[in-house]
Amino acid sequence: MESPWKPFLRENMRNPYPMYQQLRSTDPVHHARTGEWVITRYEDARAVLKDNRFLVGNRVEWLSKASAQHMDKWESFAVIVEALKSFLVFKNPPDHTVLRKLIMQAWSDKAVDQIIQENISELLLRIDASDFDLVSGIANPLPAMTMARIFGLPAEDYQYLESLSHKMIQSLDLYLTFRQIEKMEKATREFIAYFEKQAVIKKAKPDNGLLSRLLQMNDGLVPDHELIANCFFLFISGEETTAGLIELGLYHLITQNKMNSNWKDSTLSGLATDELLRYDSPLQIVVRMAAEDIMLGNTLIEKGGAVTVCLGAANRDPEKFQHPDQLQLDRSPNHHLSFGSGVHRCLGDWLAKKEFEILLAVLHERFHHFNILSAPQWKENMSMRSFQSFHLSCR
Ligand code: HEM
């Protein structure tokens, strides 16, 4: 029988939900032709994410192996392989535990609201609200500007960092080509050189930004090069994901005539943001590797088996969510998996939600009519859902 798992079909990238529905109802632990196990039920997805025998890091292993087979290219991919190995999201306990604790201690949400408000005001001044591209005008720059200020970096550097981030986000693609890795290697070298230079400046003259706090709190716990790699990881992990939330969130609110909600009511806006995240998650897929033979329901996942967890499919599982294909902004409880689950659960969920909710509140304060001017162009990426462009008019 033909496999329903066709992540590269353009129509599935644009709308993966019918494919997920088919898999979930006929073969919820699906063995793909490419060898990995594809998980689409909520309970199975959550079980994999909560079980530390399912390791992270297989992407790094794959990259190392692929590079080793092409020794001529191996040298040139050394920087990205090393950087990915250091990323929090690709580390397993106990190393993961130490690094995560350090980053969580250094994070602070003080003054973040004000930073976001100021950034939104600045961006709105630059656009003509009656006809603008939400992606390049607000969704992409807002998270980069906000992260640059949280880190304590020169404000004007955000555009450079944003452009590097976009090259790196391909690391989340399900399958990578050498050309993509080449681009990522170059971006990684630039990112690392940038943060190394900034670290020298912050060591000489510390401030209250995240980079200074990380360097001060580290105190030898984690080697400096790992810390630098994770500054770079934090920057990219908050970029395209948050942009996706802004783009998809506004798209669904407008197309489903729900832009009239009162976004100043924090209870409602919190519930609505979670529902938008459940309904259409910016990050659709995370991957794991079985450290030993593991039974998932009635299926044996053999040691070394790769597992693709479809967060977007789990979020539409009718056994967990009533009327899962309906956007119900006051849905509660709403234990969606868009931020993952278990030890790797997203560290920046609060920040992404704040950026989205403050943006929505400001848009509602200033405008009353929101129209889509032309059909948005999807980015062709199965792991990350976002738009290439999305033209809006706000009056
Ligand atoms: C709507 C926006 C976001 C979504 C949908 C999202 C989603 C996720 C998901 C699904 C994971 C788990 C990955 C896994 O289990 O393999 C994750 C991890 C992570 N996210 Fe986010 N994220 C978002 C925004 C952010 C932001 C703004 C930041 C920080 C600036 C951030 C930082 C992180 C970090 C550091 C991890 C790794 C945690 C760990 O491995 O312990 N994320 N995110």
Residues whose N, C-alpha, C, O or C-beta is under 5 A from the ligand:
A	BS01	HEM	L88 V89 R100 L234 S237 G238 T241 T242 L245 P282 L283 V286 L337 S338 F339 G340 V343 H344 R345 C346 L347 G348 D349 L351 A352
